[in-house]
Amino acid sequence: MADGSKGQISFQNVMRANMIPELVKAACTIVGAWDASTKDGRLLHLRALDFVPDLPVYPSVILYEPTEEGSHAFTNIGFLGLIGSLTAMSKIGISVGEKVMYSLNPTDYPVAPFTTYWGKPWTMVLRDTVQFANNIYDVERMIQNANRTAMIHLGWGSLPDNTFRGADYAANFVTFYDDKNYTHYTKEHPQLDGLFYYSKAI
């Protein structure tokens, strides 16, 4: 991108722009529905970007066809200039979406979550899951082994498994959820088979 700008944008500024998601994380909504909660039991994944609508950025949908060994073609849904993934889906049907972690109440998590800037940016970790994972178990393994940085909530759909996982993701832990073991249900959001949901307020 820096080379293509013919000197108008420095490589350093491209790198800085790609670190913005590490700071803002975005207030979003994640829904996964499958099995008993959808027509014909098919998997559906929604990730809404509940963010400031008048930011001076340009939305983009970019198709990547990587040649790295083990890669799948994938679509990256985000903003021009960002190479990591905010929302993405691979050709085989691994999809991902992210939202900010608002609640810092330690009773909501196994330990108090924290952020570090020493690690792999979360947008690049998410990109790896759609580029290289073949199923939901690959996703879980990749996230467990990642050098994590941010405190965020995540959702993955996996068409090969026809299932969905949510995750509480922080530098010091990651916890995966499905429709049965999620721990933040409320009166407004009761447990339902085949449905996982992170509201923008969590």
Order of alpha helices (4+ residues) and beta strands (2+ residues): alpha-alpha-beta-beta-beta-beta-beta-beta-alpha-alpha-beta-beta-beta-beta
